[in-house]
């Protein structure tokens, strides 16, 4: 099995929810997710973010769904770290 350990994402989101609420919601997707969010640019209606997520096995689809549910849109995956792990059994 290959586990996703770290993602760096480029995200466009509306001003609300704010950066803290947005980060908390993403962190809540996984039991051990650590999130670092940097606001790169702000315009009249949106904010461009760089978000780094670390965890033992990140569920990318769940993260992407959470971003969309909060009105955001994933522009790109800028960095990925994965690790091969032995299958249990």
PDB file of N, CA, C and O in Angstrom:
ATOM      1  N   UNK A   1       0.844  -1.177   0.000  1.00  0.00           N
ATOM      2  CA  UNK A   1       0.000   0.000   0.000  1.00  0.00           C
ATOM      3  C   UNK A   1       0.896   1.249   0.000  1.00  0.00           C
ATOM      4  O   UNK A   1       1.948   1.270   0.638  1.00  0.00           O
ATOM      5  N   UNK A   2       0.475   2.251  -0.701  1.00  0.00           N
ATOM      6  CA  UNK A   2       1.200   3.518  -0.733  1.00  0.00           C
ATOM      7  C   UNK A   2       0.352   4.565  -0.009  1.00  0.00           C
ATOM      8  O   UNK A   2      -0.803   4.795  -0.367  1.00  0.00           O
ATOM      9  N   UNK A   3       0.930   5.191   1.003  1.00  0.00           N
ATOM     10  CA  UNK A   3       0.209   6.195   1.795  1.00  0.00           C
ATOM     11  C   UNK A   3       0.703   7.591   1.430  1.00  0.00           C
ATOM     12  O   UNK A   3       1.902   7.818   1.267  1.00  0.00           O
ATOM     13  N   UNK A   4      -0.249   8.526   1.304  1.00  0.00           N
ATOM     14  CA  UNK A   4       0.091   9.930   1.070  1.00  0.00           C
ATOM     15  C   UNK A   4       0.418  10.553   2.420  1.00  0.00           C
ATOM     16  O   UNK A   4      -0.414  10.548   3.327  1.00  0.00           O
ATOM     17  N   UNK A   5       1.623  11.088   2.554  1.00  0.00           N
ATOM     18  CA  UNK A   5       2.093  11.658   3.818  1.00  0.00           C
ATOM     19  C   UNK A   5       2.020  13.184   3.846  1.00  0.00           C
ATOM     20  O   UNK A   5       1.813  13.787   4.899  1.00  0.00           O
ATOM     21  N   UNK A   6       2.196  13.809   2.654  1.00  0.00           N
ATOM     22  CA  UNK A   6       2.198  15.277   2.617  1.00  0.00           C
ATOM     23  C   UNK A   6       1.704  15.747   1.263  1.00  0.00           C
ATOM     24  O   UNK A   6       2.041  15.180   0.224  1.00  0.00           O
ATOM     25  N   UNK A   7       0.886  16.809   1.301  1.00  0.00           N
ATOM     26  CA  UNK A   7       0.387  17.472   0.095  1.00  0.00           C
ATOM     27  C   UNK A   7       0.583  18.971   0.239  1.00  0.00           C
ATOM     28  O   UNK A   7       0.402  19.524   1.323  1.00  0.00           O
ATOM     29  N   UNK A   8       0.953  19.627  -0.852  1.00  0.00           N
ATOM     30  CA  UNK A   8       0.946  21.080  -0.912  1.00  0.00           C
ATOM     31  C   UNK A   8      -0.008  21.449  -2.046  1.00  0.00           C
ATOM     32  O   UNK A   8       0.206  21.070  -3.197  1.00  0.00           O
ATOM     33  N   UNK A   9      -1.056  22.190  -1.709  1.00  0.00           N
ATOM     34  CA  UNK A   9      -2.132  22.493  -2.646  1.00  0.00           C
ATOM     35  C   UNK A   9      -2.251  23.992  -2.889  1.00  0.00           C
ATOM     36  O   UNK A   9      -2.010  24.800  -1.992  1.00  0.00           O
ATOM     37  N   UNK A  10      -2.623  24.348  -4.102  1.00  0.00           N
ATOM     38  CA  UNK A  10      -2.951  25.726  -4.480  1.00  0.00           C
ATOM     39  C   UNK A  10      -4.469  25.787  -4.565  1.00  0.00           C
ATOM     40  O   UNK A  10      -5.081  25.082  -5.367  1.00  0.00           O
ATOM     41  N   UNK A  11      -5.077  26.638  -3.732  1.00  0.00           N
ATOM     42  CA  UNK A  11      -6.535  26.679  -3.584  1.00  0.00           C
ATOM     43  C   UNK A  11      -7.037  28.102  -3.753  1.00  0.00           C
ATOM     44  O   UNK A  11      -6.406  29.053  -3.293  1.00  0.00           O
ATOM     45  N   UNK A  12      -8.173  28.240  -4.414  1.00  0.00           N
ATOM     46  CA  UNK A  12      -8.892  29.511  -4.496  1.00  0.00           C
ATOM     47  C   UNK A  12     -10.162  29.351  -3.680  1.00  0.00           C
ATOM     48  O   UNK A  12     -10.914  28.396  -3.872  1.00  0.00           O
ATOM     49  N   UNK A  13     -10.405  30.302  -2.752  1.00  0.00           N
ATOM     50  CA  UNK A  13     -11.611  30.220  -1.915  1.00  0.00           C
ATOM     51  C   UNK A  13     -12.230  31.598  -1.734  1.00  0.00           C
ATOM     52  O   UNK A  13     -11.545  32.610  -1.884  1.00  0.00           O
ATOM     53  N   UNK A  14     -13.526  31.645  -1.411  1.00  0.00           N
ATOM     54  CA  UNK A  14     -14.140  32.927  -1.064  1.00  0.00           C
ATOM     55  C   UNK A  14     -13.602  33.414   0.281  1.00  0.00           C
ATOM     56  O   UNK A  14     -12.951  32.650   0.995  1.00  0.00           O
ATOM     57  N   UNK A  15     -13.862  34.669   0.635  1.00  0.00           N
ATOM     58  CA  UNK A  15     -13.368  35.223   1.894  1.00  0.00           C
ATOM     59  C   UNK A  15     -13.905  34.478   3.116  1.00  0.00           C
ATOM     60  O   UNK A  15     -13.221  34.385   4.135  1.00  0.00           O
ATOM     61  N   UNK A  16     -15.114  33.953   3.018  1.00  0.00           N
ATOM     62  CA  UNK A  16     -15.697  33.189   4.123  1.00  0.00           C
ATOM     63  C   UNK A  16     -15.870  31.752   3.688  1.00  0.00           C
ATOM     64  O   UNK A  16     -16.391  31.531   2.594  1.00  0.00           O
ATOM     65  N   UNK A  17     -15.475  30.771   4.453  1.00  0.00           N
ATOM     66  CA  UNK A  17     -14.943  30.888   5.801  1.00  0.00           C
ATOM     67  C   UNK A  17     -13.544  31.496   5.802  1.00  0.00           C
ATOM     68  O   UNK A  17     -12.825  31.438   4.805  1.00  0.00           O
ATOM     69  N   UNK A  18     -13.172  32.081   6.944  1.00  0.00           N
ATOM     70  CA  UNK A  18     -11.845  32.693   7.031  1.00  0.00           C
ATOM     71  C   UNK A  18     -10.767  31.601   7.059  1.00  0.00           C
ATOM     72  O   UNK A  18     -11.076  30.411   7.115  1.00  0.00           O
ATOM     73  N   UNK A  19      -9.513  32.020   7.019  1.00  0.00           N
ATOM     74  CA  UNK A  19      -8.392  31.074   6.921  1.00  0.00           C
ATOM     75  C   UNK A  19      -8.352  30.098   8.095  1.00  0.00           C
ATOM     76  O   UNK A  19      -8.059  28.918   7.901  1.00  0.00           O
ATOM     77  N   UNK A  20      -8.640  30.565   9.300  1.00  0.00           N
ATOM     78  CA  UNK A  20      -8.610  29.690  10.471  1.00  0.00           C
ATOM     79  C   UNK A  20      -9.703  28.628  10.391  1.00  0.00           C
ATOM     80  O   UNK A  20      -9.439  27.446  10.610  1.00  0.00           O
ATOM     81  N   UNK A  21     -10.925  29.044  10.077  1.00  0.00           N
ATOM     82  CA  UNK A  21     -12.038  28.093   9.957  1.00  0.00           C
ATOM     83  C   UNK A  21     -11.779  27.089   8.831  1.00  0.00           C
ATOM     84  O   UNK A  21     -12.058  25.899   8.973  1.00  0.00           O
ATOM     85  N   UNK A  22     -11.245  27.583   7.713  1.00  0.00           N
ATOM     86  CA  UNK A  22     -10.942  26.731   6.567  1.00  0.00           C
ATOM     87  C   UNK A  22      -9.913  25.671   6.963  1.00  0.00           C
ATOM     88  O   UNK A  22     -10.084  24.492   6.656  1.00  0.00           O
ATOM     89  N   UNK A  23      -8.854  26.091   7.641  1.00  0.00           N
ATOM     90  CA  UNK A  23      -7.793  25.169   8.078  1.00  0.00           C
ATOM     91  C   UNK A  23      -8.319  24.135   9.065  1.00  0.00           C
ATOM     92  O   UNK A  23      -7.985  22.954   8.970  1.00  0.00           O
ATOM     93  N   UNK A  24      -9.130  24.573  10.000  1.00  0.00           N
ATOM     94  CA  UNK A  24      -9.698  23.648  10.987  1.00  0.00           C
ATOM     95  C   UNK A  24     -10.561  22.585  10.317  1.00  0.00           C
ATOM     96  O   UNK A  24     -10.511  21.412  10.687  1.00  0.00           O
ATOM     97  N   UNK A  25     -11.337  22.995   9.348  1.00  0.00           N
ATOM     98  CA  UNK A  25     -12.204  22.042   8.645  1.00  0.00           C
ATOM     99  C   UNK A  25     -11.391  21.000   7.890  1.00  0.00           C
ATOM    100  O   UNK A  25     -11.752  19.824   7.873  1.00  0.00           O
ATOM    101  N   UNK A  26     -10.299  21.423   7.267  1.00  0.00           N
ATOM    102  CA  UNK A  26      -9.438  20.477   6.552  1.00  0.00           C
ATOM    103  C   UNK A  26      -8.741  19.547   7.553  1.00  0.00           C
ATOM    104  O   UNK A  26      -8.653  18.341   7.320  1.00  0.00           O
ATOM    105  N   UNK A  27      -8.254  20.096   8.652  1.00  0.00           N
ATOM    106  CA  UNK A  27      -7.582  19.274   9.667  1.00  0.00           C
ATOM    107  C   UNK A  27      -8.532  18.229  10.246  1.00  0.00           C
ATOM    108  O   UNK A  27      -8.101  17.128  10.589  1.00  0.00           O
ATOM    109  N   UNK A  28      -9.816  18.559  10.359  1.00  0.00           N
ATOM    110  CA  UNK A  28     -10.799  17.640  10.927  1.00  0.00           C
ATOM    111  C   UNK A  28     -11.123  16.466  10.012  1.00  0.00           C
ATOM    112  O   UNK A  28     -11.751  15.503  10.452  1.00  0.00           O
ATOM    113  N   UNK A  29     -10.710  16.524   8.756  1.00  0.00           N
ATOM    114  CA  UNK A  29     -10.968  15.432   7.810  1.00  0.00           C
ATOM    115  C   UNK A  29     -10.235  14.158   8.255  1.00  0.00           C
ATOM    116  O   UNK A  29     -10.756  13.056   8.081  1.00  0.00           O
ATOM    117  N   UNK A  30      -9.044  14.299   8.820  1.00  0.00           N
ATOM    118  CA  UNK A  30      -8.267  13.136   9.269  1.00  0.00           C
ATOM    119  C   UNK A  30      -7.960  13.217  10.742  1.00  0.00           C
ATOM    120  O   UNK A  30      -7.958  14.296  11.334  1.00  0.00           O
ATOM    121  N   UNK A  31      -7.698  12.060  11.334  1.00  0.00           N
ATOM    122  CA  UNK A  31      -7.459  12.003  12.783  1.00  0.00           C
ATOM    123  C   UNK A  31      -6.151  12.662  13.189  1.00  0.00           C
ATOM    124  O   UNK A  31      -6.026  13.150  14.312  1.00  0.00           O
ATOM    125  N   UNK A  32      -5.164  12.681  12.278  1.00  0.00           N
ATOM    126  CA  UNK A  32      -3.845  13.204  12.649  1.00  0.00           C
ATOM    127  C   UNK A  32      -3.320  14.244  11.661  1.00  0.00           C
ATOM    128  O   UNK A  32      -2.108  14.417  11.535  1.00  0.00           O
ATOM    129  N   UNK A  33      -4.220  14.936  10.961  1.00  0.00           N
ATOM    130  CA  UNK A  33      -3.782  15.891   9.945  1.00  0.00           C
ATOM    131  C   UNK A  33      -3.212  17.153  10.584  1.00  0.00           C
ATOM    132  O   UNK A  33      -3.773  17.704  11.530  1.00  0.00           O
ATOM    133  N   UNK A  34      -2.100  17.583  10.048  1.00  0.00           N
ATOM    134  CA  UNK A  34      -1.487  18.856  10.425  1.00  0.00           C
ATOM    135  C   UNK A  34      -1.577  19.755   9.198  1.00  0.00           C
ATOM    136  O   UNK A  34      -1.172  19.358   8.105  1.00  0.00           O
ATOM    137  N   UNK A  35      -2.105  20.961   9.374  1.00  0.00           N
ATOM    138  CA  UNK A  35      -2.365  21.866   8.249  1.00  0.00           C
ATOM    139  C   UNK A  35      -1.628  23.178   8.454  1.00  0.00           C
ATOM    140  O   UNK A  35      -1.659  23.763   9.536  1.00  0.00           O
ATOM    141  N   UNK A  36      -0.965  23.631   7.396  1.00  0.00           N
ATOM    142  CA  UNK A  36      -0.358  24.968   7.390  1.00  0.00           C
ATOM    143  C   UNK A  36      -0.912  25.691   6.180  1.00  0.00           C
ATOM    144  O   UNK A  36      -0.788  25.216   5.051  1.00  0.00           O
ATOM    145  N   UNK A  37      -1.523  26.842   6.418  1.00  0.00           N
ATOM    146  CA  UNK A  37      -2.155  27.614   5.350  1.00  0.00           C
ATOM    147  C   UNK A  37      -1.472  28.969   5.238  1.00  0.00           C
ATOM    148  O   UNK A  37      -1.249  29.647   6.241  1.00  0.00           O
ATOM    149  N   UNK A  38      -1.142  29.357   4.013  1.00  0.00           N
ATOM    150  CA  UNK A  38      -0.578  30.674   3.731  1.00  0.00           C
ATOM    151  C   UNK A  38      -1.473  31.368   2.719  1.00  0.00           C
ATOM    152  O   UNK A  38      -1.755  30.818   1.655  1.00  0.00           O
ATOM    153  N   UNK A  39      -1.920  32.572   3.046  1.00  0.00           N
ATOM    154  CA  UNK A  39      -2.700  33.365   2.097  1.00  0.00           C
ATOM    155  C   UNK A  39      -1.700  34.047   1.166  1.00  0.00           C
ATOM    156  O   UNK A  39      -0.862  34.832   1.611  1.00  0.00           O
ATOM    157  N   UNK A  40      -1.793  33.745  -0.116  1.00  0.00           N
ATOM    158  CA  UNK A  40      -0.850  34.246  -1.114  1.00  0.00           C
ATOM    159  C   UNK A  40      -1.337  35.571  -1.724  1.00  0.00           C
ATOM    160  O   UNK A  40      -0.559  36.496  -1.957  1.00  0.00           O
ATOM    161  N   UNK A  41      -2.654  35.625  -1.974  1.00  0.00           N
ATOM    162  CA  UNK A  41      -3.211  36.800  -2.649  1.00  0.00           C
ATOM    163  C   UNK A  41      -4.661  36.982  -2.230  1.00  0.00           C
ATOM    164  O   UNK A  41      -5.379  36.005  -2.016  1.00  0.00           O
ATOM    165  N   UNK A  42      -5.088  38.225  -2.114  1.00  0.00           N
ATOM    166  CA  UNK A  42      -6.473  38.556  -1.777  1.00  0.00           C
ATOM    167  C   UNK A  42      -6.983  39.527  -2.816  1.00  0.00           C
ATOM    168  O   UNK A  42      -6.321  40.518  -3.123  1.00  0.00           O
ATOM    169  N   UNK A  43      -8.167  39.248  -3.365  1.00  0.00           N
ATOM    170  CA  UNK A  43      -8.805  40.240  -4.231  1.00  0.00           C
ATOM    171  C   UNK A  43     -10.195  40.542  -3.681  1.00  0.00           C
ATOM    172  O   UNK A  43     -10.506  40.180  -2.546  1.00  0.00           O
ATOM    173  N   UNK A  44     -11.010  41.186  -4.459  1.00  0.00           N
ATOM    174  CA  UNK A  44     -12.310  41.656  -3.975  1.00  0.00           C
ATOM    175  C   UNK A  44     -13.203  40.527  -3.460  1.00  0.00           C
ATOM    176  O   UNK A  44     -13.910  40.702  -2.468  1.00  0.00           O
ATOM    177  N   UNK A  45     -13.176  39.357  -4.135  1.00  0.00           N
ATOM    178  CA  UNK A  45     -14.093  38.279  -3.787  1.00  0.00           C
ATOM    179  C   UNK A  45     -13.435  36.998  -3.300  1.00  0.00           C
ATOM    180  O   UNK A  45     -14.098  36.163  -2.685  1.00  0.00           O
ATOM    181  N   UNK A  46     -12.150  36.827  -3.562  1.00  0.00           N
ATOM    182  CA  UNK A  46     -11.508  35.540  -3.277  1.00  0.00           C
ATOM    183  C   UNK A  46     -10.132  35.695  -2.633  1.00  0.00           C
ATOM    184  O   UNK A  46      -9.564  36.785  -2.569  1.00  0.00           O
ATOM    185  N   UNK A  47      -9.624  34.560  -2.160  1.00  0.00           N
ATOM    186  CA  UNK A  47      -8.273  34.465  -1.613  1.00  0.00           C
ATOM    187  C   UNK A  47      -7.586  33.277  -2.278  1.00  0.00           C
ATOM    188  O   UNK A  47      -8.195  32.221  -2.451  1.00  0.00           O
ATOM    189  N   UNK A  48      -6.336  33.446  -2.645  1.00  0.00           N
ATOM    190  CA  UNK A  48      -5.516  32.353  -3.150  1.00  0.00           C
ATOM    191  C   UNK A  48      -4.662  31.853  -1.994  1.00  0.00           C
ATOM    192  O   UNK A  48      -3.993  32.636  -1.319  1.00  0.00           O
ATOM    193  N   UNK A  49      -4.691  30.540  -1.773  1.00  0.00           N
ATOM    194  CA  UNK A  49      -4.008  29.940  -0.636  1.00  0.00           C
ATOM    195  C   UNK A  49      -2.996  28.904  -1.083  1.00  0.00           C
ATOM    196  O   UNK A  49      -3.154  28.265  -2.123  1.00  0.00           O
ATOM    197  N   UNK A  50      -1.960  28.750  -0.285  1.00  0.00           N
ATOM    198  CA  UNK A  50      -1.112  27.574  -0.385  1.00  0.00           C
ATOM    199  C   UNK A  50      -1.338  26.809   0.910  1.00  0.00           C
ATOM    200  O   UNK A  50      -1.167  27.356   2.000  1.00  0.00           O
ATOM    201  N   UNK A  51      -1.724  25.543   0.787  1.00  0.00           N
ATOM    202  CA  UNK A  51      -2.023  24.739   1.957  1.00  0.00           C
ATOM    203  C   UNK A  51      -1.151  23.498   1.967  1.00  0.00           C
ATOM    204  O   UNK A  51      -1.100  22.758   0.985  1.00  0.00           O
ATOM    205  N   UNK A  52      -0.464  23.269   3.083  1.00  0.00           N
ATOM    206  CA  UNK A  52       0.330  22.070   3.275  1.00  0.00           C
ATOM    207  C   UNK A  52      -0.397  21.200   4.291  1.00  0.00           C
ATOM    208  O   UNK A  52      -0.762  21.664   5.371  1.00  0.00           O
ATOM    209  N   UNK A  53      -0.607  19.929   3.934  1.00  0.00           N
ATOM    210  CA  UNK A  53      -1.278  18.976   4.813  1.00  0.00           C
ATOM    211  C   UNK A  53      -0.325  17.808   5.038  1.00  0.00           C
ATOM    212  O   UNK A  53       0.219  17.245   4.088  1.00  0.00           O
ATOM    213  N   UNK A  54      -0.129  17.448   6.308  1.00  0.00           N
ATOM    214  CA  UNK A  54       0.695  16.290   6.649  1.00  0.00           C
ATOM    215  C   UNK A  54      -0.140  15.335   7.497  1.00  0.00           C
ATOM    216  O   UNK A  54      -0.963  15.756   8.310  1.00  0.00           O
ATOM    217  N   UNK A  55       0.092  14.045   7.287  1.00  0.00           N
ATOM    218  CA  UNK A  55      -0.598  13.028   8.069  1.00  0.00           C
ATOM    219  C   UNK A  55      -0.054  11.663   7.729  1.00  0.00           C
ATOM    220  O   UNK A  55       0.735  11.517   6.795  1.00  0.00           O
ATOM    221  N   UNK A  56      -0.472  10.653   8.485  1.00  0.00           N
ATOM    222  CA  UNK A  56       0.048   9.300   8.267  1.00  0.00           C
ATOM    223  C   UNK A  56      -0.518   8.664   6.999  1.00  0.00           C
ATOM    224  O   UNK A  56       0.154   7.846   6.370  1.00  0.00           O
ATOM    225  N   UNK A  57      -1.733   9.026   6.616  1.00  0.00           N
ATOM    226  CA  UNK A  57      -2.354   8.497   5.393  1.00  0.00           C
ATOM    227  C   UNK A  57      -3.455   9.470   4.966  1.00  0.00           C
ATOM    228  O   UNK A  57      -4.615   9.300   5.341  1.00  0.00           O
ATOM    229  N   UNK A  58      -3.097  10.473   4.194  1.00  0.00           N
ATOM    230  CA  UNK A  58      -4.039  11.525   3.801  1.00  0.00           C
ATOM    231  C   UNK A  58      -5.024  10.982   2.767  1.00  0.00           C
ATOM    232  O   UNK A  58      -4.628  10.360   1.781  1.00  0.00           O
ATOM    233  N   UNK A  59      -6.293  11.224   3.005  1.00  0.00           N
ATOM    234  CA  UNK A  59      -7.358  10.845   2.074  1.00  0.00           C
ATOM    235  C   UNK A  59      -7.606  12.039   1.152  1.00  0.00           C
ATOM    236  O   UNK A  59      -8.361  12.951   1.489  1.00  0.00           O
ATOM    237  N   UNK A  60      -6.960  12.020  -0.011  1.00  0.00           N
ATOM    238  CA  UNK A  60      -7.032  13.161  -0.923  1.00  0.00           C
ATOM    239  C   UNK A  60      -8.461  13.465  -1.345  1.00  0.00           C
ATOM    240  O   UNK A  60      -8.852  14.632  -1.398  1.00  0.00           O
ATOM    241  N   UNK A  61      -9.242  12.444  -1.646  1.00  0.00           N
ATOM    242  CA  UNK A  61     -10.623  12.666  -2.099  1.00  0.00           C
ATOM    243  C   UNK A  61     -11.458  13.347  -1.018  1.00  0.00           C
ATOM    244  O   UNK A  61     -12.278  14.212  -1.324  1.00  0.00           O
ATOM    245  N   UNK A  62     -11.258  12.964   0.241  1.00  0.00           N
ATOM    246  CA  UNK A  62     -11.996  13.594   1.343  1.00  0.00           C
ATOM    247  C   UNK A  62     -11.560  15.041   1.533  1.00  0.00           C
ATOM    248  O   UNK A  62     -12.393  15.906   1.802  1.00  0.00           O
ATOM    249  N   UNK A  63     -10.264  15.311   1.395  1.00  0.00           N
ATOM    250  CA  UNK A  63      -9.763  16.685   1.484  1.00  0.00           C
ATOM    251  C   UNK A  63     -10.361  17.530   0.362  1.00  0.00           C
ATOM    252  O   UNK A  63     -10.849  18.634   0.601  1.00  0.00           O
ATOM    253  N   UNK A  64     -10.320  17.007  -0.860  1.00  0.00           N
ATOM    254  CA  UNK A  64     -10.857  17.733  -2.008  1.00  0.00           C
ATOM    255  C   UNK A  64     -12.353  18.008  -1.831  1.00  0.00           C
ATOM    256  O   UNK A  64     -12.825  19.094  -2.167  1.00  0.00           O
ATOM    257  N   UNK A  65     -13.088  17.046  -1.313  1.00  0.00           N
ATOM    258  CA  UNK A  65     -14.517  17.219  -1.062  1.00  0.00           C
ATOM    259  C   UNK A  65     -14.770  18.314  -0.021  1.00  0.00           C
ATOM    260  O   UNK A  65     -15.691  19.116  -0.173  1.00  0.00           O
ATOM    261  N   UNK A  66     -13.965  18.345   1.020  1.00  0.00           N
ATOM    262  CA  UNK A  66     -14.102  19.370   2.054  1.00  0.00           C
ATOM    263  C   UNK A  66     -13.831  20.765   1.491  1.00  0.00           C
ATOM    264  O   UNK A  66     -14.542  21.718   1.810  1.00  0.00           O
ATOM    265  N   UNK A  67     -12.807  20.877   0.659  1.00  0.00           N
ATOM    266  CA  UNK A  67     -12.492  22.164   0.008  1.00  0.00           C
ATOM    267  C   UNK A  67     -13.686  22.642  -0.812  1.00  0.00           C
ATOM    268  O   UNK A  67     -14.080  23.805  -0.728  1.00  0.00           O
ATOM    269  N   UNK A  68     -14.255  21.744  -1.598  1.00  0.00           N
ATOM    270  CA  UNK A  68     -15.402  22.080  -2.455  1.00  0.00           C
ATOM    271  C   UNK A  68     -16.623  22.450  -1.620  1.00  0.00           C
ATOM    272  O   UNK A  68     -17.339  23.395  -1.949  1.00  0.00           O
ATOM    273  N   UNK A  69     -16.861  21.702  -0.535  1.00  0.00           N
ATOM    274  CA  UNK A  69     -18.013  21.971   0.340  1.00  0.00           C
ATOM    275  C   UNK A  69     -17.949  23.364   0.956  1.00  0.00           C
ATOM    276  O   UNK A  69     -18.988  23.942   1.277  1.00  0.00           O
ATOM    277  N   UNK A  70     -16.744  23.915   1.126  1.00  0.00           N
ATOM    278  CA  UNK A  70     -16.585  25.252   1.704  1.00  0.00           C
ATOM    279  C   UNK A  70     -16.506  26.332   0.628  1.00  0.00           C
ATOM    280  O   UNK A  70     -16.187  27.482   0.931  1.00  0.00           O
ATOM    281  N   UNK A  71     -16.792  25.976  -0.621  1.00  0.00           N
ATOM    282  CA  UNK A  71     -16.822  26.956  -1.698  1.00  0.00           C
ATOM    283  C   UNK A  71     -15.484  27.182  -2.370  1.00  0.00           C
ATOM    284  O   UNK A  71     -15.352  28.074  -3.208  1.00  0.00           O
ATOM    285  N   UNK A  72     -14.485  26.380  -2.011  1.00  0.00           N
ATOM    286  CA  UNK A  72     -13.161  26.537  -2.603  1.00  0.00           C
ATOM    287  C   UNK A  72     -12.992  25.693  -3.857  1.00  0.00           C
ATOM    288  O   UNK A  72     -13.827  24.849  -4.183  1.00  0.00           O
ATOM    289  N   UNK A  73     -11.890  25.947  -4.548  1.00  0.00           N
ATOM    290  CA  UNK A  73     -11.575  25.151  -5.719  1.00  0.00           C
ATOM    291  C   UNK A  73     -10.082  24.872  -5.742  1.00  0.00           C
ATOM    292  O   UNK A  73      -9.258  25.766  -5.550  1.00  0.00           O
ATOM    293  N   UNK A  74      -9.755  23.608  -5.980  1.00  0.00           N
ATOM    294  CA  UNK A  74      -8.364  23.170  -6.022  1.00  0.00           C
ATOM    295  C   UNK A  74      -7.790  23.520  -7.385  1.00  0.00           C
ATOM    296  O   UNK A  74      -8.255  23.012  -8.405  1.00  0.00           O
ATOM    297  N   UNK A  75      -6.773  24.393  -7.410  1.00  0.00           N
ATOM    298  CA  UNK A  75      -6.132  24.778  -8.669  1.00  0.00           C
ATOM    299  C   UNK A  75      -5.059  23.794  -9.080  1.00  0.00           C
ATOM    300  O   UNK A  75      -4.969  23.423 -10.250  1.00  0.00           O
ATOM    301  N   UNK A  76      -4.234  23.361  -8.116  1.00  0.00           N
ATOM    302  CA  UNK A  76      -3.168  22.425  -8.459  1.00  0.00           C
ATOM    303  C   UNK A  76      -2.645  21.728  -7.220  1.00  0.00           C
ATOM    304  O   UNK A  76      -2.789  22.203  -6.093  1.00  0.00           O
ATOM    305  N   UNK A  77      -2.030  20.577  -7.474  1.00  0.00           N
ATOM    306  CA  UNK A  77      -1.270  19.866  -6.455  1.00  0.00           C
ATOM    307  C   UNK A  77       0.185  20.217  -6.737  1.00  0.00           C
ATOM    308  O   UNK A  77       0.740  19.801  -7.754  1.00  0.00           O
ATOM    309  N   UNK A  78       0.802  20.980  -5.840  1.00  0.00           N
ATOM    310  CA  UNK A  78       2.151  21.502  -6.087  1.00  0.00           C
ATOM    311  C   UNK A  78       3.261  20.604  -5.561  1.00  0.00           C
ATOM    312  O   UNK A  78       4.365  20.612  -6.104  1.00  0.00           O
ATOM    313  N   UNK A  79       2.988  19.830  -4.515  1.00  0.00           N
ATOM    314  CA  UNK A  79       3.970  18.890  -3.973  1.00  0.00           C
ATOM    315  C   UNK A  79       3.234  17.692  -3.403  1.00  0.00           C
ATOM    316  O   UNK A  79       2.122  17.811  -2.888  1.00  0.00           O
ATOM    317  N   UNK A  80       3.872  16.538  -3.504  1.00  0.00           N
ATOM    318  CA  UNK A  80       3.317  15.307  -2.946  1.00  0.00           C
ATOM    319  C   UNK A  80       4.449  14.511  -2.319  1.00  0.00           C
ATOM    320  O   UNK A  80       5.542  14.419  -2.879  1.00  0.00           O
ATOM    321  N   UNK A  81       4.181  13.939  -1.158  1.00  0.00           N
ATOM    322  CA  UNK A  81       5.103  12.971  -0.558  1.00  0.00           C
ATOM    323  C   UNK A  81       4.303  11.723  -0.248  1.00  0.00           C
ATOM    324  O   UNK A  81       3.302  11.779   0.465  1.00  0.00           O
ATOM    325  N   UNK A  82       4.746  10.599  -0.786  1.00  0.00           N
ATOM    326  CA  UNK A  82       4.099   9.325  -0.536  1.00  0.00           C
ATOM    327  C   UNK A  82       5.123   8.344   0.000  1.00  0.00           C
ATOM    328  O   UNK A  82       6.327   8.528  -0.180  1.00  0.00           O
ATOM    329  N   UNK A  83       4.632   7.288   0.668  1.00  0.00           N
ATOM    330  CA  UNK A  83       5.527   6.279   1.224  1.00  0.00           C
ATOM    331  C   UNK A  83       4.893   4.919   1.036  1.00  0.00           C
ATOM    332  O   UNK A  83       3.720   4.714   1.349  1.00  0.00           O
ATOM    333  N   UNK A  84       5.678   3.999   0.523  1.00  0.00           N
ATOM    334  CA  UNK A  84       5.232   2.617   0.388  1.00  0.00           C
ATOM    335  C   UNK A  84       5.294   1.960   1.750  1.00  0.00           C
ATOM    336  O   UNK A  84       6.287   2.072   2.469  1.00  0.00           O
ATOM    337  N   UNK A  85       4.203   1.263   2.096  1.00  0.00           N
ATOM    338  CA  UNK A  85       4.136   0.594   3.384  1.00  0.00           C
ATOM    339  C   UNK A  85       3.797  -0.868   3.161  1.00  0.00           C
ATOM    340  O   UNK A  85       3.038  -1.192   2.248  1.00  0.00           O
ATOM    341  N   UNK A  86       4.347  -1.758   3.982  1.00  0.00           N
ATOM    342  CA  UNK A  86       4.046  -3.190   3.817  1.00  0.00           C
ATOM    343  C   UNK A  86       2.574  -3.466   4.080  1.00  0.00           C
ATOM    344  O   UNK A  86       1.960  -2.863   4.960  1.00  0.00           O
ATOM    345  N   UNK A  87       2.026  -4.382   3.310  1.00  0.00           N
ATOM    346  CA  UNK A  87       0.630  -4.775   3.522  1.00  0.00           C
ATOM    347  C   UNK A  87       0.508  -5.552   4.821  1.00  0.00           C
ATOM    348  O   UNK A  87       1.348  -6.395   5.135  1.00  0.00           O
ATOM    349  N   UNK A  88      -0.545  -5.260   5.571  1.00  0.00           N
ATOM    350  CA  UNK A  88      -0.792  -6.001   6.817  1.00  0.00           C
ATOM    351  C   UNK A  88      -1.313  -7.397   6.469  1.00  0.00           C
ATOM    352  O   UNK A  88      -2.136  -7.556   5.568  1.00  0.00           O
ATOM    353  N   UNK A  89      -0.834  -8.377   7.177  1.00  0.00           N
ATOM    354  CA  UNK A  89      -1.395  -9.698   6.957  1.00  0.00           C
ATOM    355  C   UNK A  89      -0.417 -10.722   6.802  1.00  0.00           C
ATOM    356  O   UNK A  89      -0.767 -11.886   6.609  1.00  0.00           O
TER     357      UNK A  89
END
